[in-house]
Amino acid sequence: MTSATNPEGSKTSRWSWALGYLALLVVSVGGFFFIRRCGMTLVAPQTAPGAELFGVASGQKKVDVLLHVLLALAVIIVVARGLGALFSRIQQPAVVGEVIAGIILGPSLLGRVWPNASAFVLPAAVAPFLSVLSQVGVLLYMFMVGLELDFRNARTRRHATVAISHASIVIPFLLGSCLALLLYPRLSSHDVPFTVFALFLGVSMSVTAFPVLARILTDRGMHRTPMGIMALTCAAVDDVTAWCLLAFVVSVATATEMTGALRTAVLSLVYVGVMFVLFRPLVMRMMRRLESAATLSRALSAAAFVALLLSSLATEWIGIHAIFGAFIMGVIIPADSRLARELSNKLEDIVVILLLPAFFAYTGMRTQIGLVSGGMQWLLCALIVVTASVGKFGGSAVAARLTGLSWRDSSALGVLMNTRGLMELIVLNIGLDLKVISPALFAMLVIMAVVTTFATTPILHLVTRAPGALDAVPPVVPPAPPRLGRAAG
């Protein structure tokens, strides 16, 4: 007899889920503190590899900034869209081509083979301006990601969804923290505490790119299948958890003493409570009134953008980065509301076509593939890729199998959750800005993000081409295809 007809069985099932989840939390927290204890005895170099690249633009000669910024944006858009279209033709997410376009335009390729052209198109003096444009683009992008998240489908198989998504974070987080024991003495500096380094490396291994995953599923016609819906739901829960973890890591990294970290933690909880307990019900009531309105006024859009900016300003002031405020502001607006749809439609082209390519180019300017030199460095880079893939795939697949999915379906879900893309680059740029990771490690992690995202589609094709694949999950009501996934992938 199933638990659906047996209340006692249902009660036992709930207890087993609760105990299993508690065990996962205890093991993850205990495991990290054990790793931290081992890492406290490690000694990092006085200067991290490539540390001299921080602030490299400060001594450059003056140029006509507006001219070069306009030229740079034109070149960036052409190259990014061209490579994005090329990669789409070979069944890859366009974001892979756009990321590679940024690397090509940076010092790793163009700056090496044609330095004069690189100095003219992307002089170091434009880096601060591209930085501002890219940060505004990332804020708007994270707002759009929040607008797209719809947790209504999480009610179906919610235990399985939570278990899979959190296992896909805990396992790679612990493996990344373990990897920090090896990387800290070689790729960090004595200015960075081991605890902060290990926390950040764990988070960087745990990210899943919800929009890129949505694009892959849409391209393959899987977004309405039971597996596609479960993958999107798991990725959504994964995103929220990962960004909360990142906010915690940033607060630890920026706090100068324990009282500062405690203040940041308390203010963060207050901020989240105010947004979800006080502000979200007001937004929900407003959305119900707007559904009957003929059109949405520009004043309402202006109010939404002001709220976005104030939310970002609040989290930046708290010390957990402005992108967290933008993301939360998007989450509290119902994904199926008219306001969410109109804001996404208004923002999509300007963010995806203009601002995100600027972010890719800025990332490319900061990525020095040449810093990964010698057999040992490339071996460490390969180890990072393997650790990230094994942790994400293994955590997702094993958890999915334990919740009742077949090994084939579990493997497909594990492959999908290993997609990183743009979300990973956002995390890495935050780490580089905070000087938690060195330029050499930044380059290795960018390579990891590109490789894992690139590998998703061909491996998924191998897993799903067998007859009967992806049919084991009970069907649910299909959502509409994610708009952001179609554009930003």
BELGIGI-V627239 format. One record per residue. PHI is phi in radians with two decimals (* if undefined). NEAR is the number of other C-alpha atoms within 12 Angstrom. D_FIRST is the distance of its C-alpha to the first C-alpha in Angstrom with 1 decimal. Layout:
BEGIN
PHI;NEAR;D_FIRST, PHI;NEAR;D_FIRST
END
This chain:
BEGIN
*;9;0.0, -1.42;12;3.8, -1.18;13;6.7, -1.17;11;8.2, -1.92;10;6.8, -2.21;12;6.8, -1.02;13;10.5, -1.13;14;10.9, -1.15;15;8.7, -1.11;16;10.8, -1.11;16;13.8, -1.10;15;13.4, -1.09;20;13.1, -1.10;18;16.2, -1.13;15;18.0, -1.15;17;17.5, -1.12;23;18.9, -1.10;18;21.7, -1.15;15;22.6, -1.11;23;22.6, -1.16;24;24.7, -1.09;16;27.0, -1.10;18;27.5, -1.07;26;28.4, -1.15;21;31.0, -1.10;15;32.4, -1.12;20;32.8, -1.18;27;34.4, -1.17;20;36.9, -1.09;16;37.7, -1.09;23;38.2, -1.14;33;40.6, -1.15;21;42.6, -1.16;19;43.0, -1.08;31;44.2, -1.05;28;46.5, -1.09;18;48.0, -1.17;22;48.7, -1.35;28;50.2, -1.14;23;52.5, -1.55;16;54.9, -1.36;26;55.3, -2.06;24;58.5, -1.58;27;58.6, -1.08;21;61.8, -1.10;16;64.4, -2.27;25;63.9, -1.28;31;60.8, -1.02;32;61.3, 1.44;31;62.6, -1.08;28;63.0, -1.19;18;66.4, -1.37;26;64.7, -1.09;28;63.7, 1.23;19;66.1, -1.14;20;67.8, -1.39;21;68.9, -1.16;16;71.1, -1.74;12;74.3, -1.43;14;74.3, -1.24;14;77.3, -1.30;14;77.1, -2.34;17;76.1, -1.27;16;75.8, -1.10;22;72.2, -1.05;17;71.5, -1.00;18;72.8, -1.27;26;70.7, -1.16;30;67.5, -1.11;22;67.8, -1.09;23;68.6, -1.06;38;65.7, -1.11;35;63.2, -1.09;22;64.5, -1.13;27;64.3, -1.07;40;60.8, -1.12;34;59.4, -1.08;24;60.9, -1.17;30;59.8, -1.13;39;56.3, -1.17;35;55.7, -1.11;25;57.2, -1.21;29;55.1, -1.08;33;52.0, -1.15;24;52.6, -1.09;21;53.4, -1.22;24;50.1, -1.12;26;48.2, -1.19;14;49.8, -1.78;17;48.3, 1.09;28;44.8, -2.00;37;45.0, -1.04;46;44.6, -1.03;42;48.0, -1.09;48;47.7, -1.09;47;48.2, -1.12;38;51.5, -1.20;45;52.5, -1.13;49;51.9, -1.13;44;53.9, -1.05;41;56.6, -1.09;46;57.0, -1.18;39;57.4, -1.08;34;59.9, -1.33;44;62.0, -1.57;40;62.1, -1.21;35;64.1, -1.19;29;61.8, -2.23;23;63.1, -1.07;28;65.6, -1.16;29;67.2, -1.56;20;67.7, -1.59;15;69.0, -2.54;18;70.8, -1.08;19;71.5, -1.14;14;74.0, -1.14;20;71.6, -1.08;29;68.9, -1.17;27;71.4, -1.47;26;72.4, -1.30;33;69.0, -2.24;44;67.1, -1.12;39;69.7, -1.04;36;68.5, -1.16;30;70.0, -1.51;36;67.4, -0.98;35;64.5, -1.07;24;64.5, -1.32;28;64.5, -1.11;38;61.7, -1.07;30;59.8, -1.12;19;60.1, -1.05;28;59.1, -1.19;33;56.2, -1.19;33;55.0, -1.10;28;55.2, -1.07;34;53.3, -1.17;43;50.5, -1.02;40;50.3, -1.14;41;50.0, -1.11;44;47.5, -1.13;45;45.2, -1.07;40;45.5, -1.15;47;44.4, -1.05;48;41.5, -1.06;40;40.4, -1.09;41;40.9, -1.44;47;38.6, -1.29;43;35.6, -2.22;33;32.9, -1.63;30;29.9, -1.11;23;28.1, -1.29;27;26.0, -1.22;30;24.9, -1.18;19;22.6, -1.46;22;20.2, 0.93;27;18.5, -1.12;21;21.0, -1.07;30;19.7, -1.12;38;20.1, -1.07;37;23.4, -1.12;37;24.8, -1.08;41;23.8, -1.17;44;25.4, -1.14;48;28.4, -1.32;43;29.3, -1.13;44;28.7, -1.29;52;31.1, -1.78;49;33.6, -1.09;45;33.3, -1.13;40;33.6, -1.13;43;36.6, -1.11;41;38.1, -1.18;41;38.2, -1.15;38;39.5, -1.13;40;42.1, -1.14;42;43.1, -1.09;37;43.5, -1.09;38;45.5, -1.06;42;47.8, -1.07;33;49.0, -1.48;27;50.5, -1.45;36;51.7, -1.02;43;53.2, -1.24;27;56.2, -1.92;27;57.0, -2.19;41;56.2, -2.03;37;56.4, -2.38;30;59.3, -1.21;26;60.2, -1.29;23;60.1, -1.78;34;56.3, -1.09;31;54.3, -1.05;39;51.7, -1.01;33;49.0, -1.14;36;49.6, -1.06;45;49.9, -1.17;44;46.6, -1.06;45;44.8, -1.18;49;46.2, -1.11;47;45.6, -1.10;43;41.9, -1.13;47;41.6, -1.12;56;43.4, -1.45;52;40.8, -1.72;51;37.9, -1.35;56;38.9, -2.11;54;37.2, -1.54;49;39.2, -0.98;49;37.1, -1.13;47;39.8, -1.18;46;40.5, -1.05;54;36.8, -1.09;45;36.6, -1.14;39;39.7, -1.07;46;38.3, -1.12;41;35.2, -1.15;31;37.3, -1.07;28;39.8, -1.62;24;37.1, 1.20;17;35.4, -1.80;33;32.2, -1.19;33;32.3, -1.81;27;30.2, -1.40;28;27.5, -0.96;30;24.2, -1.17;38;25.6, -1.08;44;28.9, -1.14;43;27.4, -1.13;54;25.5, -1.10;53;28.7, -1.12;48;30.8, -1.17;46;28.6, -1.08;49;28.5, -1.14;50;32.2, -1.14;41;32.8, -1.09;40;31.1, -1.03;41;32.9, -1.05;44;36.2, -1.06;35;36.0, -1.13;29;35.1, -1.13;40;37.8, -1.24;40;40.5, -1.14;30;39.8, -1.08;32;40.2, -1.10;39;43.4, -1.05;39;44.7, -1.12;33;44.3, -1.11;34;46.0, -1.08;41;48.9, -1.12;37;49.3, -1.19;35;49.6, -1.21;36;52.0, -1.61;33;54.3, -1.32;23;54.4, -1.52;17;57.6, -2.67;13;56.5, -1.07;14;53.6, -1.12;14;54.6, -1.15;18;54.5, -1.12;24;51.0, -1.13;20;49.9, -1.05;23;51.6, -1.10;32;50.0, -1.12;28;46.5, -1.14;19;47.1, -1.13;24;48.6, -1.12;32;45.8, -1.13;21;43.2, -1.09;18;45.6, -1.05;30;45.9, -1.10;29;42.2, -1.08;17;41.7, -1.09;20;44.6, -1.15;30;43.4, -1.63;21;39.8, -1.53;16;40.3, -1.76;16;43.7, -1.38;22;44.5, -1.09;22;41.2, -1.03;18;40.8, -1.11;18;44.4, -1.10;29;43.7, -1.08;25;40.7, -1.12;17;42.9, -1.13;22;45.6, -1.12;26;43.4, -1.14;18;42.3, -1.24;17;46.0, -1.25;20;46.9, -1.08;19;44.5, -1.60;12;46.9, -1.31;13;50.1, -1.16;9;52.0, -2.45;15;52.7, -1.70;24;52.1, -1.32;16;55.4, -1.16;14;56.8, -1.08;11;57.1, -1.19;21;53.3, -1.10;23;53.1, -1.08;15;55.8, -1.10;17;53.9, -1.13;31;50.8, -1.22;27;52.9, -1.12;16;54.7, -1.08;26;51.4, -1.04;37;50.3, -1.16;27;53.6, -1.18;24;53.5, -1.13;35;49.9, -1.14;33;51.0, -1.09;23;54.2, -1.11;29;52.2, -1.25;36;50.0, -1.16;26;53.1, -1.18;22;55.0, -1.11;33;52.1, 1.95;35;52.1, -2.02;40;48.8, 1.40;41;50.4, -1.14;35;50.8, -1.12;44;48.1, -1.15;49;45.5, -1.12;38;47.0, -1.12;41;47.1, -1.11;40;43.4, -1.12;46;42.3, -1.06;45;44.5, -1.19;42;42.8, -1.14;37;39.3, -1.33;42;40.0, -1.51;41;41.2, -0.94;32;38.3, -1.14;33;37.7, -1.68;28;37.6, -1.44;29;40.7, -1.11;28;44.1, -1.09;37;45.8, -1.08;39;43.5, -1.13;28;44.1, -1.21;26;47.8, -1.10;39;48.3, -1.09;38;46.5, -1.12;21;48.6, -1.25;20;51.8, -1.54;33;51.1, -0.94;31;49.6, -1.16;24;52.8, -1.14;26;55.0, -1.33;33;52.4, -1.28;39;51.2, -1.54;32;54.5, -1.78;35;57.0, -1.43;35;55.6, -1.17;46;52.9, -1.01;49;55.3, -1.09;49;57.7, -1.15;45;55.0, -1.10;49;54.5, -1.15;49;58.2, -1.10;46;58.5, -1.09;45;55.8, -1.10;40;57.7, -1.13;47;60.9, -1.66;47;59.3, -1.68;41;57.7, -1.93;38;60.1, -1.05;34;58.6, -1.09;25;61.9, -1.21;28;60.9, -1.54;29;58.3, -2.21;19;61.0, 1.53;12;61.1, -1.08;10;58.6, -1.13;15;57.1, -1.09;23;56.5, -1.23;23;54.8, -1.14;16;52.7, -1.12;29;51.6, -1.09;33;50.8, -1.11;22;48.7, -1.13;26;46.9, -1.09;38;46.1, -1.09;34;44.7, -1.15;27;42.6, -1.08;34;41.3, -1.08;50;40.4, -1.22;42;38.6, -1.13;31;36.7, -1.11;42;35.7, -1.24;47;34.5, -1.15;43;32.9, -1.13;35;31.4, -1.07;38;30.0, -1.22;47;28.4, -1.16;38;27.1, -1.15;33;25.6, -1.10;39;23.9, -1.12;40;22.5, -1.14;27;21.3, -1.21;22;19.5, -1.52;29;17.7, 1.99;22;16.3, -1.34;31;19.2, -1.24;23;21.0, -1.11;25;24.3, -1.15;30;26.3, -1.16;38;24.9, -1.10;38;25.1, -1.15;35;28.7, -1.08;42;29.6, -1.14;51;28.5, -1.09;44;30.4, -1.12;44;33.5, -1.11;54;33.4, -1.23;59;33.2, -1.44;54;36.2, -1.29;53;38.4, -2.08;52;41.0, 1.01;48;44.0, -1.10;45;45.9, -1.03;47;43.7, -1.12;44;44.6, -1.11;44;48.3, -1.09;41;48.2, -1.07;44;46.9, -1.13;41;49.5, -1.14;38;52.3, -1.11;36;51.5, -1.08;37;51.6, -1.23;37;54.9, -1.07;26;56.3, -1.42;29;55.5, 1.08;36;56.9, -1.32;40;53.7, -2.04;45;53.8, -1.46;43;56.9, -1.00;40;58.0, -1.15;39;57.3, -1.18;45;53.7, -0.99;48;53.4, -1.07;41;54.5, -1.11;39;52.0, -1.25;48;49.1, -1.13;45;50.3, -1.04;39;50.2, -1.03;36;46.6, -1.08;43;45.6, -1.18;38;47.3, -1.13;31;46.0, -1.16;45;42.3, -1.22;46;42.4, -1.10;35;44.4, -1.33;28;42.0, -1.06;40;38.9, -1.11;36;39.6, -1.11;23;40.6, -1.20;24;37.8, -1.08;36;35.2, -1.08;25;36.8, -1.13;17;36.3, -1.29;24;32.7, -1.69;29;31.7, -1.34;17;34.0, -1.23;14;31.7, -1.05;11;29.8, 1.49;13;26.3, -1.22;27;26.9, 1.14;33;25.5, -1.99;25;22.8, -1.44;24;19.6, -1.44;29;19.5, -0.99;19;17.8, -1.18;19;20.9, -2.33;21;22.5, -1.20;18;25.7, -1.30;24;28.5, -1.46;29;31.4, -1.23;25;35.0, -1.02;29;36.5, -1.08;40;37.9, -1.17;35;41.6, -1.12;40;42.5, -1.08;36;40.7, -1.21;31;42.8, -1.59;36;46.0, -1.58;45;45.7, -1.28;43;44.0
END
